[in-house]
Amino acid sequence: MKTKFLAAVMLALLGTSFSAWAAQDEAQRQMIQRVMAAKLKLQQAEAAQGERRKALMAEHMAMMKETMDKMAVMKPKEGMTMKQHEEWIEEHQKLMQQMMDQMMGEHHLMMQMK
């Protein structure tokens, strides 16, 4: 299971454009990893049934809350040029969109469970 997770993360990282990484700072790279881990947890929940699905959904929700809390306090570094600042904001918005997409997926799963 751990090997599958690592393989999926590596595949996702390799699929990411290296030019996109240039505009990200270390905190954003960490958030990307958190978002990918949460996405994998959501995919596991989608594949599971019953109590296992509920447990995985709870784990996903906790991961999302922790990530959202950290993203809410992220700020661009001081001393950035306007272009760097704009690139940082753009990357942050992409991360927020990924979070929203996962929350929608989570919502759909919860609606199926009712």
N, CA, C and O atoms as CSV, one atom per row, in Angstrom:
chain,resi,resn,atom,element,x,y,z
A,1,MET,N,N,0.831,-1.187,0.000
A,1,MET,CA,C,0.000,0.000,0.000
A,1,MET,C,C,0.877,1.253,0.000
A,1,MET,O,O,0.628,2.190,-0.758
A,2,LYS,N,N,1.899,1.263,0.849
A,2,LYS,CA,C,2.805,2.405,0.922
A,2,LYS,C,C,3.531,2.591,-0.412
A,2,LYS,O,O,3.774,3.718,-0.844
A,3,THR,N,N,3.873,1.484,-1.053
A,3,THR,CA,C,4.573,1.547,-2.325
A,3,THR,C,C,3.661,2.139,-3.404
A,3,THR,O,O,4.108,2.935,-4.230
A,4,LYS,N,N,2.388,1.749,-3.393
A,4,LYS,CA,C,1.445,2.298,-4.360
A,4,LYS,C,C,1.304,3.801,-4.168
A,4,LYS,O,O,1.260,4.563,-5.133
A,5,PHE,N,N,1.235,4.211,-2.917
A,5,PHE,CA,C,1.098,5.638,-2.609
A,5,PHE,C,C,2.304,6.406,-3.136
A,5,PHE,O,O,2.153,7.429,-3.803
A,6,LEU,N,N,3.500,5.910,-2.835
A,6,LEU,CA,C,4.715,6.586,-3.282
A,6,LEU,C,C,4.812,6.609,-4.804
A,6,LEU,O,O,5.241,7.603,-5.390
A,7,ALA,N,N,4.414,5.519,-5.434
A,7,ALA,CA,C,4.455,5.460,-6.887
A,7,ALA,C,C,3.491,6.482,-7.491
A,7,ALA,O,O,3.819,7.150,-8.473
A,8,ALA,N,N,2.306,6.599,-6.900
A,8,ALA,CA,C,1.330,7.569,-7.401
A,8,ALA,C,C,1.826,8.992,-7.215
A,8,ALA,O,O,1.655,9.832,-8.099
A,9,VAL,N,N,2.438,9.267,-6.074
A,9,VAL,CA,C,2.968,10.610,-5.823
A,9,VAL,C,C,4.089,10.923,-6.811
A,9,VAL,O,O,4.141,12.021,-7.365
A,10,MET,N,N,4.969,9.978,-7.028
A,10,MET,CA,C,6.073,10.199,-7.966
A,10,MET,C,C,5.548,10.420,-9.379
A,10,MET,O,O,6.052,11.277,-10.105
A,11,LEU,N,N,4.536,9.649,-9.767
A,11,LEU,CA,C,3.955,9.812,-11.093
A,11,LEU,C,C,3.336,11.202,-11.228
A,11,LEU,O,O,3.482,11.857,-12.260
A,12,ALA,N,N,2.657,11.638,-10.198
A,12,ALA,CA,C,2.053,12.978,-10.229
A,12,ALA,C,C,3.123,14.056,-10.308
A,12,ALA,O,O,2.973,15.038,-11.035
A,13,LEU,N,N,4.197,13.870,-9.562
A,13,LEU,CA,C,5.280,14.850,-9.591
A,13,LEU,C,C,5.935,14.911,-10.963
A,13,LEU,O,O,6.251,15.993,-11.458
A,14,LEU,N,N,6.136,13.755,-11.571
A,14,LEU,CA,C,6.764,13.729,-12.891
A,14,LEU,C,C,5.855,14.341,-13.948
A,14,LEU,O,O,6.328,14.899,-14.938
A,15,GLY,N,N,4.553,14.233,-13.734
A,15,GLY,CA,C,3.608,14.802,-14.680
A,15,GLY,C,C,3.470,16.304,-14.556
A,15,GLY,O,O,2.881,16.945,-15.426
A,16,THR,N,N,3.999,16.870,-13.500
A,16,THR,CA,C,3.914,18.308,-13.280
A,16,THR,C,C,5.004,19.008,-14.071
A,16,THR,O,O,6.152,18.565,-14.100
A,17,SER,N,N,4.639,20.078,-14.695
A,17,SER,CA,C,5.594,20.857,-15.479
A,17,SER,C,C,6.676,21.439,-14.569
A,17,SER,O,O,6.372,22.029,-13.533
A,18,PHE,N,N,7.918,21.272,-14.955
A,18,PHE,CA,C,9.012,21.798,-14.146
A,18,PHE,C,C,9.024,23.320,-14.163
A,18,PHE,O,O,9.492,23.939,-13.208
A,19,SER,N,N,8.526,23.927,-15.214
A,19,SER,CA,C,8.458,25.386,-15.231
A,19,SER,C,C,7.459,25.895,-14.203
A,19,SER,O,O,7.623,26.991,-13.668
A,20,ALA,N,N,6.439,25.116,-13.927
A,20,ALA,CA,C,5.458,25.510,-12.910
A,20,ALA,C,C,6.095,25.514,-11.529
A,20,ALA,O,O,5.722,26.320,-10.676
A,21,TRP,N,N,7.052,24.622,-11.300
A,21,TRP,CA,C,7.720,24.562,-10.000
A,21,TRP,C,C,8.570,25.811,-9.749
A,21,TRP,O,O,8.825,26.164,-8.598
A,22,ALA,N,N,8.995,26.460,-10.787
A,22,ALA,CA,C,9.875,27.616,-10.615
A,22,ALA,C,C,9.190,28.742,-9.837
A,22,ALA,O,O,9.848,29.456,-9.080
A,23,ALA,N,N,7.890,28.905,-10.014
A,23,ALA,CA,C,7.174,29.995,-9.369
A,23,ALA,C,C,6.743,29.646,-7.942
A,23,ALA,O,O,6.221,30.507,-7.233
A,24,GLN,N,N,6.949,28.427,-7.520
A,24,GLN,CA,C,6.498,27.995,-6.209
A,24,GLN,C,C,7.607,28.133,-5.179
A,24,GLN,O,O,8.781,27.904,-5.469
A,25,ASP,N,N,7.215,28.507,-3.983
A,25,ASP,CA,C,8.186,28.490,-2.904
A,25,ASP,C,C,8.049,27.157,-2.161
A,25,ASP,O,O,7.193,26.339,-2.500
A,26,GLU,N,N,8.880,26.946,-1.165
A,26,GLU,CA,C,8.898,25.663,-0.461
A,26,GLU,C,C,7.557,25.370,0.208
A,26,GLU,O,O,7.093,24.229,0.185
A,27,ALA,N,N,6.938,26.371,0.794
A,27,ALA,CA,C,5.642,26.163,1.445
A,27,ALA,C,C,4.590,25.703,0.439
A,27,ALA,O,O,3.769,24.839,0.746
A,28,GLN,N,N,4.616,26.277,-0.759
A,28,GLN,CA,C,3.658,25.859,-1.784
A,28,GLN,C,C,3.939,24.439,-2.254
A,28,GLN,O,O,3.008,23.674,-2.501
A,29,ARG,N,N,5.199,24.084,-2.378
A,29,ARG,CA,C,5.529,22.708,-2.770
A,29,ARG,C,C,5.027,21.718,-1.717
A,29,ARG,O,O,4.529,20.644,-2.057
A,30,GLN,N,N,5.157,22.077,-0.455
A,30,GLN,CA,C,4.647,21.217,0.615
A,30,GLN,C,C,3.129,21.110,0.541
A,30,GLN,O,O,2.567,20.040,0.773
A,31,MET,N,N,2.473,22.207,0.220
A,31,MET,CA,C,1.010,22.178,0.102
A,31,MET,C,C,0.580,21.309,-1.071
A,31,MET,O,O,-0.419,20.596,-0.985
A,32,ILE,N,N,1.330,21.365,-2.165
A,32,ILE,CA,C,1.026,20.518,-3.317
A,32,ILE,C,C,1.093,19.053,-2.908
A,32,ILE,O,O,0.227,18.259,-3.274
A,33,GLN,N,N,2.125,18.700,-2.149
A,33,GLN,CA,C,2.255,17.317,-1.681
A,33,GLN,C,C,1.093,16.933,-0.780
A,33,GLN,O,O,0.580,15.818,-0.874
A,34,ARG,N,N,0.671,17.842,0.089
A,34,ARG,CA,C,-0.467,17.576,0.976
A,34,ARG,C,C,-1.749,17.399,0.170
A,34,ARG,O,O,-2.544,16.499,0.442
A,35,VAL,N,N,-1.943,18.260,-0.820
A,35,VAL,CA,C,-3.144,18.187,-1.651
A,35,VAL,C,C,-3.170,16.873,-2.428
A,35,VAL,O,O,-4.223,16.249,-2.556
A,36,MET,N,N,-2.018,16.452,-2.946
A,36,MET,CA,C,-1.953,15.177,-3.676
A,36,MET,C,C,-2.228,14.002,-2.743
A,36,MET,O,O,-2.917,13.057,-3.127
A,37,ALA,N,N,-1.700,14.050,-1.529
A,37,ALA,CA,C,-1.947,12.978,-0.564
A,37,ALA,C,C,-3.430,12.915,-0.216
A,37,ALA,O,O,-3.998,11.828,-0.107
A,38,ALA,N,N,-4.051,14.066,-0.043
A,38,ALA,CA,C,-5.485,14.100,0.256
A,38,ALA,C,C,-6.291,13.561,-0.923
A,38,ALA,O,O,-7.286,12.861,-0.731
A,39,LYS,N,N,-5.864,13.886,-2.135
A,39,LYS,CA,C,-6.567,13.400,-3.324
A,39,LYS,C,C,-6.498,11.874,-3.403
A,39,LYS,O,O,-7.481,11.218,-3.748
A,40,LEU,N,N,-5.348,11.324,-3.086
A,40,LEU,CA,C,-5.217,9.866,-3.076
A,40,LEU,C,C,-6.128,9.244,-2.016
A,40,LEU,O,O,-6.714,8.185,-2.241
A,41,LYS,N,N,-6.243,9.901,-0.868
A,41,LYS,CA,C,-7.121,9.406,0.197
A,41,LYS,C,C,-8.573,9.431,-0.280
A,41,LYS,O,O,-9.333,8.502,-0.005
A,42,LEU,N,N,-8.957,10.485,-0.991
A,42,LEU,CA,C,-10.309,10.584,-1.533
A,42,LEU,C,C,-10.561,9.482,-2.564
A,42,LEU,O,O,-11.646,8.903,-2.604
A,43,GLN,N,N,-9.571,9.198,-3.385
A,43,GLN,CA,C,-9.711,8.117,-4.365
A,43,GLN,C,C,-9.866,6.773,-3.675
A,43,GLN,O,O,-10.637,5.926,-4.128
A,44,GLN,N,N,-9.143,6.571,-2.586
A,44,GLN,CA,C,-9.299,5.335,-1.817
A,44,GLN,C,C,-10.706,5.245,-1.243
A,44,GLN,O,O,-11.308,4.171,-1.239
A,45,ALA,N,N,-11.227,6.353,-0.765
A,45,ALA,CA,C,-12.585,6.377,-0.211
A,45,ALA,C,C,-13.614,6.064,-1.293
A,45,ALA,O,O,-14.590,5.357,-1.043
A,46,GLU,N,N,-13.391,6.590,-2.492
A,46,GLU,CA,C,-14.311,6.314,-3.596
A,46,GLU,C,C,-14.364,4.822,-3.916
A,46,GLU,O,O,-15.415,4.296,-4.283
A,47,ALA,N,N,-13.240,4.155,-3.778
A,47,ALA,CA,C,-13.161,2.731,-4.103
A,47,ALA,C,C,-13.667,1.842,-2.961
A,47,ALA,O,O,-13.982,0.672,-3.179
A,48,ALA,N,N,-13.744,2.390,-1.760
A,48,ALA,CA,C,-14.135,1.610,-0.590
A,48,ALA,C,C,-15.656,1.604,-0.410
A,48,ALA,O,O,-16.386,2.334,-1.081
A,49,GLN,N,N,-16.100,0.767,0.505
A,49,GLN,CA,C,-17.527,0.650,0.814
A,49,GLN,C,C,-17.735,0.676,2.323
A,49,GLN,O,O,-16.814,0.389,3.087
A,50,GLY,N,N,-18.940,1.016,2.746
A,50,GLY,CA,C,-19.347,0.894,4.142
A,50,GLY,C,C,-18.500,1.683,5.118
A,50,GLY,O,O,-18.167,2.846,4.893
A,51,GLU,N,N,-18.161,1.014,6.213
A,51,GLU,CA,C,-17.408,1.652,7.292
A,51,GLU,C,C,-16.008,2.070,6.852
A,51,GLU,O,O,-15.489,3.086,7.315
A,52,ARG,N,N,-15.405,1.301,5.972
A,52,ARG,CA,C,-14.074,1.663,5.470
A,52,ARG,C,C,-14.140,3.002,4.738
A,52,ARG,O,O,-13.265,3.852,4.901
A,53,ARG,N,N,-15.185,3.181,3.932
A,53,ARG,CA,C,-15.365,4.444,3.207
A,53,ARG,C,C,-15.524,5.595,4.200
A,53,ARG,O,O,-14.913,6.651,4.033
A,54,LYS,N,N,-16.336,5.392,5.223
A,54,LYS,CA,C,-16.551,6.434,6.225
A,54,LYS,C,C,-15.246,6.809,6.917
A,54,LYS,O,O,-14.976,7.989,7.140
A,55,ALA,N,N,-14.443,5.813,7.255
A,55,ALA,CA,C,-13.167,6.075,7.923
A,55,ALA,C,C,-12.222,6.856,7.006
A,55,ALA,O,O,-11.561,7.799,7.442
A,56,LEU,N,N,-12.165,6.457,5.748
A,56,LEU,CA,C,-11.305,7.160,4.789
A,56,LEU,C,C,-11.802,8.578,4.541
A,56,LEU,O,O,-10.999,9.498,4.381
A,57,MET,N,N,-13.101,8.759,4.509
A,57,MET,CA,C,-13.660,10.100,4.337
A,57,MET,C,C,-13.291,10.983,5.529
A,57,MET,O,O,-12.949,12.153,5.359
A,58,ALA,N,N,-13.361,10.425,6.723
A,58,ALA,CA,C,-12.987,11.193,7.920
A,58,ALA,C,C,-11.511,11.585,7.855
A,58,ALA,O,O,-11.154,12.712,8.200
A,59,GLU,N,N,-10.658,10.670,7.419
A,59,GLU,CA,C,-9.236,10.983,7.272
A,59,GLU,C,C,-9.038,12.086,6.235
A,59,GLU,O,O,-8.255,13.013,6.444
A,60,HIS,N,N,-9.755,11.978,5.119
A,60,HIS,CA,C,-9.639,12.982,4.065
A,60,HIS,C,C,-10.077,14.346,4.591
A,60,HIS,O,O,-9.410,15.351,4.346
A,61,MET,N,N,-11.184,14.383,5.302
A,61,MET,CA,C,-11.677,15.654,5.835
A,61,MET,C,C,-10.673,16.278,6.801
A,61,MET,O,O,-10.470,17.492,6.791
A,62,ALA,N,N,-10.055,15.458,7.623
A,62,ALA,CA,C,-9.046,15.972,8.556
A,62,ALA,C,C,-7.836,16.513,7.797
A,62,ALA,O,O,-7.295,17.559,8.155
A,63,MET,N,N,-7.413,15.805,6.753
A,63,MET,CA,C,-6.295,16.268,5.936
A,63,MET,C,C,-6.633,17.597,5.264
A,63,MET,O,O,-5.801,18.503,5.204
A,64,MET,N,N,-7.848,17.701,4.765
A,64,MET,CA,C,-8.268,18.925,4.089
A,64,MET,C,C,-8.315,20.098,5.068
A,64,MET,O,O,-7.876,21.199,4.736
A,65,LYS,N,N,-8.837,19.871,6.256
A,65,LYS,CA,C,-8.910,20.948,7.246
A,65,LYS,C,C,-7.514,21.433,7.611
A,65,LYS,O,O,-7.262,22.637,7.667
A,66,GLU,N,N,-6.614,20.499,7.859
A,66,GLU,CA,C,-5.241,20.875,8.215
A,66,GLU,C,C,-4.583,21.667,7.081
A,66,GLU,O,O,-3.917,22.675,7.320
A,67,THR,N,N,-4.775,21.205,5.865
A,67,THR,CA,C,-4.177,21.884,4.714
A,67,THR,C,C,-4.787,23.272,4.516
A,67,THR,O,O,-4.066,24.235,4.255
A,68,MET,N,N,-6.105,23.375,4.639
A,68,MET,CA,C,-6.758,24.675,4.482
A,68,MET,C,C,-6.299,25.653,5.560
A,68,MET,O,O,-6.074,26.831,5.281
A,69,ASP,N,N,-6.161,25.164,6.787
A,69,ASP,CA,C,-5.680,26.029,7.869
A,69,ASP,C,C,-4.289,26.569,7.563
A,69,ASP,O,O,-4.007,27.743,7.802
A,70,LYS,N,N,-3.427,25.713,7.036
A,70,LYS,CA,C,-2.063,26.143,6.710
A,70,LYS,C,C,-2.049,27.094,5.514
A,70,LYS,O,O,-1.279,28.055,5.483
A,71,MET,N,N,-2.904,26.817,4.536
A,71,MET,CA,C,-2.941,27.675,3.356
A,71,MET,C,C,-3.509,29.052,3.686
A,71,MET,O,O,-3.142,30.044,3.055
A,72,ALA,N,N,-4.395,29.116,4.662
A,72,ALA,CA,C,-5.009,30.390,5.028
A,72,ALA,C,C,-3.996,31.383,5.584
A,72,ALA,O,O,-4.201,32.593,5.492
A,73,VAL,N,N,-2.914,30.888,6.157
A,73,VAL,CA,C,-1.920,31.786,6.746
A,73,VAL,C,C,-0.685,31.964,5.863
A,73,VAL,O,O,0.232,32.700,6.228
A,74,MET,N,N,-0.651,31.305,4.719
A,74,MET,CA,C,0.490,31.454,3.810
A,74,MET,C,C,0.515,32.859,3.232
A,74,MET,O,O,-0.528,33.438,2.927
A,75,LYS,N,N,1.708,33.395,3.087
A,75,LYS,CA,C,1.886,34.724,2.497
A,75,LYS,C,C,3.129,34.697,1.619
A,75,LYS,O,O,4.072,33.951,1.883
A,76,PRO,N,N,3.123,35.514,0.577
A,76,PRO,CA,C,4.333,35.614,-0.244
A,76,PRO,C,C,5.491,36.161,0.590
A,76,PRO,O,O,5.285,36.922,1.536
A,77,LYS,N,N,6.697,35.765,0.230
A,77,LYS,CA,C,7.885,36.271,0.931
A,77,LYS,C,C,8.033,37.767,0.700
A,77,LYS,O,O,7.636,38.299,-0.336
A,78,GLU,N,N,8.610,38.422,1.680
A,78,GLU,CA,C,8.902,39.848,1.510
A,78,GLU,C,C,10.054,40.004,0.519
A,78,GLU,O,O,10.913,39.130,0.401
A,79,GLY,N,N,10.053,41.104,-0.172
A,79,GLY,CA,C,11.140,41.397,-1.093
A,79,GLY,C,C,10.961,40.790,-2.477
A,79,GLY,O,O,11.873,40.872,-3.299
A,80,MET,N,N,9.813,40.186,-2.756
A,80,MET,CA,C,9.572,39.626,-4.087
A,80,MET,C,C,9.341,40.762,-5.076
A,80,MET,O,O,8.833,41.826,-4.724
A,81,THR,N,N,9.723,40.511,-6.305
A,81,THR,CA,C,9.377,41.460,-7.360
A,81,THR,C,C,7.877,41.335,-7.622
A,81,THR,O,O,7.244,40.378,-7.175
A,82,MET,N,N,7.325,42.275,-8.327
A,82,MET,CA,C,5.894,42.219,-8.659
A,82,MET,C,C,5.589,40.955,-9.457
A,82,MET,O,O,4.573,40.301,-9.221
A,83,LYS,N,N,6.461,40.611,-10.396
A,83,LYS,CA,C,6.252,39.398,-11.207
A,83,LYS,C,C,6.271,38.153,-10.327
A,83,LYS,O,O,5.417,37.280,-10.480
A,84,GLN,N,N,7.231,38.057,-9.408
A,84,GLN,CA,C,7.292,36.907,-8.500
A,84,GLN,C,C,6.054,36.852,-7.614
A,84,GLN,O,O,5.505,35.781,-7.357
A,85,HIS,N,N,5.631,38.008,-7.157
A,85,HIS,CA,C,4.437,38.079,-6.316
A,85,HIS,C,C,3.209,37.583,-7.078
A,85,HIS,O,O,2.415,36.804,-6.550
A,86,GLU,N,N,3.061,38.036,-8.310
A,86,GLU,CA,C,1.938,37.602,-9.135
A,86,GLU,C,C,1.984,36.101,-9.397
A,86,GLU,O,O,0.950,35.434,-9.364
A,87,GLU,N,N,3.186,35.560,-9.659
A,87,GLU,CA,C,3.336,34.122,-9.879
A,87,GLU,C,C,2.989,33.345,-8.614
A,87,GLU,O,O,2.366,32.286,-8.685
A,88,TRP,N,N,3.393,33.870,-7.456
A,88,TRP,CA,C,3.080,33.212,-6.181
A,88,TRP,C,C,1.570,33.165,-5.983
A,88,TRP,O,O,1.016,32.130,-5.611
A,89,ILE,N,N,0.912,34.288,-6.233
A,89,ILE,CA,C,-0.551,34.365,-6.087
A,89,ILE,C,C,-1.229,33.390,-7.041
A,89,ILE,O,O,-2.181,32.707,-6.664
A,90,GLU,N,N,-0.742,33.324,-8.270
A,90,GLU,CA,C,-1.314,32.402,-9.255
A,90,GLU,C,C,-1.191,30.951,-8.783
A,90,GLU,O,O,-2.146,30.182,-8.893
A,91,GLU,N,N,-0.036,30.579,-8.263
A,91,GLU,CA,C,0.162,29.222,-7.760
A,91,GLU,C,C,-0.753,28.950,-6.561
A,91,GLU,O,O,-1.305,27.858,-6.430
A,92,HIS,N,N,-0.906,29.937,-5.700
A,92,HIS,CA,C,-1.771,29.784,-4.527
A,92,HIS,C,C,-3.226,29.590,-4.968
A,92,HIS,O,O,-3.952,28.782,-4.389
A,93,GLN,N,N,-3.640,30.326,-5.981
A,93,GLN,CA,C,-4.995,30.177,-6.497
A,93,GLN,C,C,-5.209,28.796,-7.113
A,93,GLN,O,O,-6.285,28.215,-6.967
A,94,LYS,N,N,-4.198,28.267,-7.797
A,94,LYS,CA,C,-4.298,26.916,-8.353
A,94,LYS,C,C,-4.476,25.890,-7.234
A,94,LYS,O,O,-5.288,24.971,-7.341
A,95,LEU,N,N,-3.705,26.062,-6.161
A,95,LEU,CA,C,-3.838,25.155,-5.021
A,95,LEU,C,C,-5.237,25.247,-4.408
A,95,LEU,O,O,-5.845,24.227,-4.082
A,96,MET,N,N,-5.733,26.453,-4.258
A,96,MET,CA,C,-7.067,26.633,-3.700
A,96,MET,C,C,-8.130,25.980,-4.594
A,96,MET,O,O,-9.096,25.404,-4.095
A,97,GLN,N,N,-7.947,26.073,-5.902
A,97,GLN,CA,C,-8.893,25.444,-6.817
A,97,GLN,C,C,-8.846,23.923,-6.674
A,97,GLN,O,O,-9.887,23.267,-6.707
A,98,GLN,N,N,-7.661,23.364,-6.518
A,98,GLN,CA,C,-7.545,21.921,-6.311
A,98,GLN,C,C,-8.246,21.507,-5.026
A,98,GLN,O,O,-8.897,20.463,-4.973
A,99,MET,N,N,-8.111,22.327,-3.995
A,99,MET,CA,C,-8.790,22.049,-2.731
A,99,MET,C,C,-10.310,22.076,-2.921
A,99,MET,O,O,-11.019,21.203,-2.420
A,100,MET,N,N,-10.796,23.068,-3.637
A,100,MET,CA,C,-12.236,23.168,-3.880
A,100,MET,C,C,-12.740,21.977,-4.686
A,100,MET,O,O,-13.817,21.449,-4.410
A,101,ASP,N,N,-11.970,21.558,-5.675
A,101,ASP,CA,C,-12.357,20.390,-6.474
A,101,ASP,C,C,-12.467,19.148,-5.599
A,101,ASP,O,O,-13.393,18.351,-5.752
A,102,GLN,N,N,-11.517,18.989,-4.680
A,102,GLN,CA,C,-11.571,17.836,-3.782
A,102,GLN,C,C,-12.767,17.918,-2.838
A,102,GLN,O,O,-13.405,16.907,-2.541
A,103,MET,N,N,-13.061,19.115,-2.375
A,103,MET,CA,C,-14.209,19.269,-1.484
A,103,MET,C,C,-15.505,18.919,-2.208
A,103,MET,O,O,-16.417,18.341,-1.616
A,104,MET,N,N,-15.581,19.268,-3.478
A,104,MET,CA,C,-16.767,18.894,-4.264
A,104,MET,C,C,-16.849,17.377,-4.417
A,104,MET,O,O,-17.927,16.794,-4.300
A,105,GLY,N,N,-15.702,16.738,-4.679
A,105,GLY,CA,C,-15.683,15.282,-4.765
A,105,GLY,C,C,-16.092,14.645,-3.446
A,105,GLY,O,O,-16.834,13.663,-3.422
A,106,GLU,N,N,-15.610,15.204,-2.366
A,106,GLU,CA,C,-15.960,14.733,-1.025
A,106,GLU,C,C,-17.462,14.887,-0.783
A,106,GLU,O,O,-18.111,13.985,-0.252
A,107,HIS,N,N,-17.994,16.017,-1.171
A,107,HIS,CA,C,-19.427,16.274,-1.011
A,107,HIS,C,C,-20.253,15.250,-1.798
A,107,HIS,O,O,-21.242,14.724,-1.287
A,108,HIS,N,N,-19.854,14.976,-3.014
A,108,HIS,CA,C,-20.583,14.006,-3.839
A,108,HIS,C,C,-20.564,12.623,-3.194
A,108,HIS,O,O,-21.575,11.921,-3.190
A,109,LEU,N,N,-19.410,12.233,-2.651
A,109,LEU,CA,C,-19.330,10.937,-1.968
A,109,LEU,C,C,-20.232,10.899,-0.747
A,109,LEU,O,O,-20.903,9.899,-0.491
A,110,MET,N,N,-20.247,11.986,0.003
A,110,MET,CA,C,-21.101,12.019,1.191
A,110,MET,C,C,-22.570,11.918,0.799
A,110,MET,O,O,-23.354,11.280,1.502
A,111,MET,N,N,-22.946,12.528,-0.294
A,111,MET,CA,C,-24.325,12.453,-0.753
A,111,MET,C,C,-24.692,11.041,-1.192
A,111,MET,O,O,-25.838,10.619,-1.035
A,112,GLN,N,N,-23.733,10.315,-1.738
A,112,GLN,CA,C,-23.971,8.923,-2.154
A,112,GLN,C,C,-24.160,8.018,-0.937
A,112,GLN,O,O,-24.873,7.017,-1.001
A,113,MET,N,N,-23.521,8.377,0.157
A,113,MET,CA,C,-23.559,7.527,1.344
A,113,MET,C,C,-24.891,7.637,2.087
A,113,MET,O,O,-25.196,6.783,2.919
A,114,LYS,N,N,-25.677,8.652,1.810
A,114,LYS,CA,C,-26.952,8.838,2.520
A,114,LYS,C,C,-27.997,7.857,2.071
A,114,LYS,O,O,-29.122,7.882,2.570
